[in-house]
Amino acid sequence: MNDRDGPRRRRPIVPAGTPPSVLLADDNERNLFSLREALSGLEVEIVCAASGREALREVLHRDFAVILLDARMPDLDGYETAALIRKRERSEHIPLIFLTALDKEVTHIFRGYSAGAVDYVFKPVDPFILRSKVSVFLDLYRQAEKIRQQVIHARELLKENIRTRKANEEYLERLQHLSRQLMTLQDVERRNLAHELHDEIGQCLTALNLNLQMMTNYPRPAEATHSLVADSIEIVNTLVRQVRDLSLEMHPTMLEDFGVETTLNWYFNHLRERTGLTIDCHFELGEAGLSGEQSTACYRIVQGAFTNIVRHANATRVSVVLRVNADNELLLTVADNGVGFDQQRVSRMIQQGKSFGLIAMRERTFLVGGTIQIESEKGQGTVVRLRLPLRTAAKDRVSVRV
């Protein structure tokens, strides 16, 4: 009967609405009938046992809200039956009520409580008293069962939440992989298109420019023809510069050859000429070595920030600070004195997928394991802050707040 040392069996899940069970153990059939009648109408399932051993077999197969034991049963009396019930882990907390007609002496009552009884009912049984006592334990059982069902439900919810979170994490990892592939393909396409602009179209324009210049050297060209050729040369020169600038903006080869600091200086000089912006820049990179992916991400994020500044900020001055701190983190700050924007509105636009520039900045930051923070107020300008751990892998999680 003692199952404490063996494997613990899980308590079966009782369907909601199942009435509690009450076990009546008495060797007298007339007493069992009286007890059943006294408990009729309590909305319980009554199980009868004619001996202590039969009561033990019933306890093995089901749980009871309360057990009524006749103290004087042949072979295995109520006290011995109670002691065996109490030794079993699954049934040790079932309330036991002893039924007795003789043992009103203190020693017998003490023996019953020592065996695990919670109460005594003396024969002849008063139906009202019996129903009242059993009802108390039924209410306690129903409350405990309700709590148990809530715990089971909470556990199921927790398991479902864990499964959902695991599925979301796997889905996020797949999205990160696809996003990284997309960014890589975009950079490859930019590089190929930049090379094509520089090598194919640029060379054709250069050849055309040489031909036009040779035409101006012909003996005594017509004045009108000379004017058209000179104008064409100027147009070709303009196209050559535009193709070169477009090629460098799409994929600055100097990023791979000379690093992010030299590339950004070239980019800022180009912006000053094209937009008239006052750009103050300060670099403290020291001996820090950025990977190709990190250098590209840093350059593209700066490029994205300045694209927004030129298009929307109506700014006149921009400050750029790029440095490496003592924790080997790359810190980038881009601050402008423009008109600023409503952060809540822009956050909603990002969630709706409408602000592609900010989304691209966020995705690039995500893929290199950094954090990006964009702060702005109307009339107070905008500040973009990038923090990029140089020693962490690109797959690390990122927090983004806009």
N, C-alpha and C positions, 0 to 999 in steps of 0.2 A: 504493500500500500504506500510505502514511503517512496516518493519519486524525486526527492530533493537532489540525490546524487546522479540521477540520470538526466538525459536531454530534456530540457523544459519544453513542454508542448504548448503551442500557442492557443489561447482561448478562442473558440470559434466565434465568428462574427454573427451576432444575433440580428436578424432583420428587424428594422424599425417597426414598432407596433406589435411585436410578439409579446404575449402576456408572460409575466414572470412565473416561475415554477416554485411550488411549495412541496416539500417531501414530508410525508407523515409515516413514521415508523412505530408500529405497535403490533404485538403478537395477537391482540384480541380484535376479531373482525368487527364486533359491535362497537368497540372504541373507535376504530377507523371510520365506520359509518357515521358515528356521532361527530367526529372531527370534520369529516367532509361536509356534513350538513351545516355545521357551525360556520364554516368558511365559504359556503355557497354565496354567490353574488359579489365576490371580491375581485372578479375578473382575473383569476389566476388559473394556472394549470396545476391540478393536484395530482401528485404521484404517491401511491401507497406502497409500503413495504411491510411485510409480515415478520421481519426479523432484522437483526443488526447486520448480518451478512448481505441480505437483500438490499438493505439501505446503502451499504458500501458499494454494491454493484451499480446502483442507480447514480451514486455520486461520481463514479468513474465515467459515466457517459453523458452527463449534463451538469449544468450549473443551476443552483437553486438560490432563491432570494432568502429563504429561511428554512430551517429543518426542525421539525418537532419530533423528539425522541422519547419513547417510553423508557423510563429509567430501569424498569424490571422486565427484561426480555430474556428468555432462555438462551443458552449456548453463548451468545455474545450480548451482554446487556448494554444499556444506553451509555454508561460511562466509558466502557471499552470502545464502543463504536465511535463515540465523540473523540476519544483520544486518537484513534486511527484516522478519523477525518481531519483532525488538526495537524497530523503529521504530513499530510499531503499538501504540497505547496499551492496547488490550484484551488483547494477547498478549505484552506486554513482560515479564511476570513468569513466563511458563511456563518451567519448567526444561528446558534443552536439554542432551542428552548426545550427543557426537560419537562416531561409529563409524569407525574407521580401521584400515588394515592397514599403512600405510607411514609415516605422519607421527608417528614417535616422537621426532623431533628437537625440541629445546626451542623453536625458532622457530615450528614448526608448532603445537605445543601452545599457545604463547603467543598465536598468531593465533586459535586456537579460543576461548580464554578471553576474548580481546578482543572477539570477535564475540558473546559472551553465553553461552558454554557454562558449565555448572556441573560437568561431569565428562567423562571420556574412557573409552571401552571399546574395547580393541584386538582386532582380528581375528587369528586365529579366536576367536569369542566364547565365553567360558566361561559356560554357562547359569546356573550357580550364582551367579557374580559379577554377571551381568546382572540376574537376578531379585532379588538382594539390593539392588542400587543402585536399581532401579526401585521396589522395595517401599518404600524409604525415602521416595521422592517421592510415592508413592501414599498413604502414611500422612499425610504433610504435607498433601496435597490434601484428603483426607477430613476432617482436623481443620479446615482452613480452610473447607471447604464446610459443615461442621457449624456453625462460628461464623457463617458468612454466613447460613445458614438461621435461626439464632437472632436475628441482627440484623434480618432481614426480618420474622420473627415479632414481634420487639419493635416494629418500625416500624408494623406492622399494628395491634398492640395500642394503640400511641400514637395512631394515627389514629382508632381506634375510641373511645378515651378522649376525644379531642378532640371527635369527633362527639357522644358521649354528654353531655359537659360542655356543649356548645353547645345540645343539645336540652334539657338540664336548665335552663340559663339562660333559654331561651325559655319553658319551662314555668313557671319561677319568675316571669318577667315577667308572664305571663298570670295567674298566681295573685295577684300583687301588684295587677294591674289589677282583677281580680274582687273582691279583698278591699277595695280602696279604694272600689269601687262599692258593696259591701255596707255598709261603714261609713258612706258618704254617705247611702245609703238609710235606714239605721237612724237617723241624725241627723235626716233629713227627717221620718221617721215620728214620732220623739220630738217634734219641733217641732210637727207637725200635731196630735198627740195632746195635747200640752201646751196648745196654743191651744184645742182643743176642750174640754178640762177647764176651762180658765179662762173661755172665752167662753160656752159652752153650759151645761155643768153648773153652773158657778159662778154664772152669772146666774139660772138656775132656782132654785138654793138661796137666793140672795139675795132673789128675789121671794117665795119661800115664807116666808123669815124675816120679811119685811115684812108679809105677810098675817097671820102668827101674832101679830106685835106689835100689829097693828091690832085683832085679836080681844081682846087683853087690855085695850084701851081702851073696849070696849063698856060701856054703863051696867050696873052691877050684874051682872057675869058670875057664874055659879055658881062656888062655891069650888073644886069638883072640876075643873070645866072650866078654871078659871084655872090650877090646878096643872099640868094636862096640857099646856096651852099653853106655860106657862113652861118645862116640861121639854123640850117639842118645840123651843122656841127654842134652848135650850142644845145640843141634839143637832144642830140645823142649823148653829149657830155652829161646833161641833166639825167637822162635815163640810166647811164652808167653809174652815176652816184647813187641814184635811187635803188637800182638793183643791188649794188654793193651794200648799201645800208640795210635793205630788206633781208639780204642774205645773212648779214652779221646779226641782225636782230632775231632772225629765226633760229640760227645756230651759230653763236660766236665761236669760231674755231680757237680763238685766243683763250677761251675758258679751259680748254684741254691743255693748251700749250703754256699759258702764263698764269693761270689760276683766277680765282674769283675777284681778288682785289683789283688787278689790272683790267679785267673785263668790266667791272663796275665803273671804274674811272673812265674808260672809253665810253660806256653807255651814258654816264652823267654828262660828259662833254658833248656828246651828240644831242642829249636832251636840252642842254643849255642853248645850243645853237638853234634847235628847232622850235623850242617853246618859250625861251626867255626866262625860264624858271631860275631862281637863285637856289643852288643846291650846295649845302654845306655837308661835307662827308668827313668822317673820322674812322680810321681803321686801326685796330690793335689785334692783329691775328698772331703775331709772334711766329713761333715755329710750328703752329698747329697745322696738321695735314688733313684736308678734307677729301673724302672719297669723291669719285666722279658724280655719283648720285647726289651726294650732299651739296657739292658745288653747283650742280644744275638746279637743285631745288632752291637753294639760296638765291641764285640769279633770277629764276623764274618768279619767285615770291616778290623780290624787289621790282621786277618788271611788271608784275600784276598790280602791285601797290601804286607804282607811278602811272600805269594806265588809268586806274581809277582817279588819281589826282588830276591828270590832264583832262580827263573827260568830265568829271563831276565836281571837283573840289573848288575850282576857281581860286587856286592858291597862288601865292607869289614866291614863297620860300619853303624849302623842304630841308629837313635835317636828317642825315643818315649816319647811324653809328653801328659799326660792325666790330665786335671784339670777342675774345675768348676769355672766360673767367677762370678762377682758380680750380673750379670743378671740371675743367675741360669741356665746357659747354659753349657753343657758339651762340652769341646774343646779338640779335639784329633789331634795331629800332628805326622806324621810318615815321617821322612826325611832320605834318604840314600845318600851315596856318589858314587852311581853307574854310569853307562854309560848314563843314561837318555834316552829320546826318542823324536821323532818328534810329537808334540801335534796335529798338523793338520792331520797327517796320522792316529794317534790313534783315533781322533774324528771321522774321516770317517769310521773307523773300527767299532766304537761303533754304529754309525748310521746304518751301514749295518748289525749289529748284530753279528759281528765276534769276538769281545773281550768279552767273556763271564764273565771273572773275574771282569772287570770294570763295566760291565752291572749289575752284581749281587750286587756289592758295591753300585752302584747308586740306584738300586731298594730298597735295604734295607734302605738306607738313606731316600728315598722318603716315604717309608711306616711308618717311625717313625717321620716324619715331620721335618727332618733336612736338612742341605745343605752340599754338599761335593765339594771340590775344589782340582783338581789335576794339579800341575804345574811341568813342566820338560823341560830341555834343554839338547841337546846332549852334553855329557861330563860333565854336571853340576849336575847330580843326579836328584832325583824326590822327591817332597813333597806332601803328602796327608793331607788335612785339613778337619776335620769333625766338624761341629757345630750343636749341638743337643739341642734345647730348652727342658728342663726337665718338664716344666709346660704346654706344648701344647699337643694337641691330635695328634695321629699318622696320622690322615687323613689330616693335614694341608698341604698346597702346599709347594713344595720344588723347589729350583733352583739348577741346576747342571751345572757346567762348567768344561770342560776337555780341 
